[in-house]
Amino acid sequence: MEYTLQYYDLVLSGIGASLGLGALIGYATAVSFLVAIVGFGGVAIALIAHALFINGPVDDAEDLTEEVALEEVPQVLSPMEPGPES
């Protein structure tokens, strides 16, 4: 099975890259470190807002009202069974 980059992988990469670029510009140029971090932090916030509100993780608002049967919950996340005993 081959792994492909998805939208949210790119969003997370963009957040890290924007903050890293802000730090690099703050250290390497005459631009104040605080100004560079705040400026590129705004880019990171814009990426987060786009990922949450514009291209959210659900297709429709109706998807949020669907109930999930207990059988559909993965066993790793199921609160009904105790975890492994140590």
C-alpha positions as CSV (number, residue, x, y, z in Angstrom):
1,M,0.0,0.0,0.0
2,E,1.5,3.3,-1.1
3,Y,1.0,6.4,1.0
4,T,-0.1,9.6,-0.7
5,L,-0.2,13.1,0.7
6,Q,-3.7,14.2,1.6
7,Y,-5.0,17.7,2.1
8,Y,-4.5,17.8,5.9
9,D,-1.0,16.5,5.5
10,L,-0.3,19.6,3.4
11,V,-2.0,21.9,5.9
12,L,0.1,20.6,8.7
13,S,3.2,21.0,6.6
14,G,2.2,24.5,5.7
15,I,1.7,25.5,9.3
16,G,5.2,24.2,10.3
17,A,6.8,25.7,7.2
18,S,5.2,29.1,7.7
19,L,6.3,29.3,11.4
20,G,9.8,28.0,10.5
21,L,10.1,30.5,7.7
22,G,9.1,33.3,10.1
23,A,11.8,32.3,12.5
24,L,14.4,32.1,9.8
25,I,13.5,35.5,8.4
26,G,13.5,36.9,11.9
27,Y,17.0,35.7,12.6
28,A,18.5,36.1,9.1
29,T,17.2,39.6,8.1
30,A,16.7,43.0,9.5
31,V,13.0,42.2,10.1
32,S,12.3,42.0,13.8
33,F,11.9,38.4,15.0
34,L,8.6,39.3,16.7
35,V,7.2,40.9,13.5
36,A,8.3,37.9,11.4
37,I,6.7,35.3,13.8
38,V,3.5,37.3,14.1
39,G,3.3,37.8,10.3
40,F,3.9,34.2,9.4
41,G,1.8,33.1,12.4
42,G,-1.1,34.9,10.6
43,V,-0.4,32.7,7.6
44,A,-0.6,29.6,9.8
45,I,-3.8,30.8,11.4
46,A,-5.3,31.3,7.9
47,L,-4.3,27.7,6.9
48,I,-5.9,26.4,10.1
49,A,-9.1,28.4,9.5
50,H,-9.3,27.2,5.9
51,A,-8.8,23.5,7.0
52,L,-11.5,23.9,9.7
53,F,-14.2,26.1,8.2
54,I,-13.8,26.3,4.4
55,N,-12.7,22.7,3.6
56,G,-13.8,21.0,6.8
57,P,-13.4,17.3,7.6
58,V,-17.1,16.6,6.9
59,D,-19.0,16.8,3.6
60,D,-22.3,18.2,4.9
61,A,-23.6,19.5,8.2
62,E,-26.0,16.5,8.1
63,D,-22.9,14.3,8.6
64,L,-22.6,15.7,12.1
65,T,-26.0,14.5,13.2
66,E,-25.6,10.8,12.2
67,E,-25.3,8.5,15.2
68,V,-22.6,5.9,15.1
69,A,-23.4,2.3,16.1
70,L,-21.2,0.9,18.8
71,E,-20.1,-1.9,16.4
72,E,-18.6,0.7,14.1
73,V,-16.3,2.2,16.7
74,P,-12.8,0.7,16.4
75,Q,-11.9,-1.5,19.4
76,V,-8.9,0.7,20.1
77,L,-11.1,3.7,20.8
78,S,-14.1,1.8,22.3
79,P,-14.8,2.8,26.0
80,M,-16.8,-0.3,26.6
81,E,-13.9,-2.7,26.9
82,P,-11.0,-2.3,29.4
83,G,-7.5,-1.8,27.9
84,P,-4.7,-4.3,28.2
85,E,-3.7,-5.2,31.7
86,S,-0.1,-4.6,32.6
